[in-house]
Amino acid sequence: MSELDSATVFIDSNYYPMVSDAVSNLKLFDSNLSFGVVAALVGYENGKKARDITKGTKGEIRATVFQSKGMDSYVYLLAVADTGSPEILREESGASLYKIFEEYMNGGFSIIYDWLKDGTKDIESVLLSEMNQRVMEALCSIPKDAVPDRPDDIPDL
């Protein structure tokens, strides 16, 4: 087994109850891994990495699970985006690829946790609202003349 195959990503124990609850009670995520991928993308989008995490007795995701679920491409994508170079993908980089993912994932969980601090416990509604806002911002940033068939009813934010 290579260093890459034995890599493990840890969910910070402060966020594990939120993750476990979301996976158990929502149809939005089928596993800790799928929620972790969304969290990593949220972390990356917001430039937030959690370097110091509290490892508990639960919440670890092995590299082999990423590979078997076809989610290892997100690990590679974030590693290249983070470093700005595909050199990170060399075999000798090994577990550092997964460490980058773990930092963004826990940074994303931190952001999602903060979104829920207003008393809202419905993670699904909060995530869908945040995603909707991001999509609308992206749509509004497209100049009207750049897309010939752009609907006129896209609101200006």
Long-range contacts (C-beta under 8 A, 24 or more apart in sequence): 2-91, 2-94, 3-94, 3-95, 4-63, 4-91, 4-94, 4-95, 4-97, 4-98, 5-63, 5-64, 5-67, 6-62, 6-63, 6-95, 7-62, 7-63, 7-94, 7-95, 7-97, 7-98, 7-99, 8-60, 8-61, 8-62, 8-63, 8-98, 9-36, 9-60, 9-61, 9-62, 9-63, 9-66, 9-98, 9-101, 9-102, 9-105, 10-53, 10-55, 10-59, 10-60, 10-61, 10-102, 10-106, 11-36, 11-58, 11-59, 11-60, 11-61, 11-105, 11-106, 11-109, 12-50, 12-53, 12-54, 12-55, 12-59, 12-106, 12-109, 12-110, 13-53, 13-54, 13-55, 13-56, 13-58, 13-59, 14-54, 14-113, 15-106, 15-109, 15-110, 15-112, 15-113, 16-56, 16-58, 16-59, 18-109, 18-112, 18-113, 18-116, 18-123, 19-59, 19-109, 20-58, 20-59, 21-123, 22-123, 22-124, 26-123, 26-124, 28-123, 28-124, 28-127, 31-69, 32-59, 32-61, 33-61, 33-65, 33-66, 33-69, 33-71, 34-71, 36-61, 36-105, 37-71, 37-74, 37-105, 38-108, 38-127, 39-104, 39-105, 39-106, 39-107, 39-108, 39-109, 39-111, 39-112, 40-74, 40-78, 40-101, 40-104, 40-105, 40-108, 41-74, 41-104, 41-108, 42-107, 42-108, 42-111, 42-112, 42-130, 43-103, 43-104, 43-105, 43-106, 43-107, 43-108, 43-109, 43-110, 43-111, 44-78, 44-81, 44-82, 44-104, 44-108, 45-134, 46-107, 46-108, 46-111, 48-104, 48-107, 48-108, 48-110, 48-111, 49-103, 49-104, 49-106, 49-107, 50-103, 50-106, 50-107, 50-109, 50-110, 51-103, 53-102, 53-106, 63-95, 63-98, 66-98, 74-101, 75-100, 75-101, 78-104
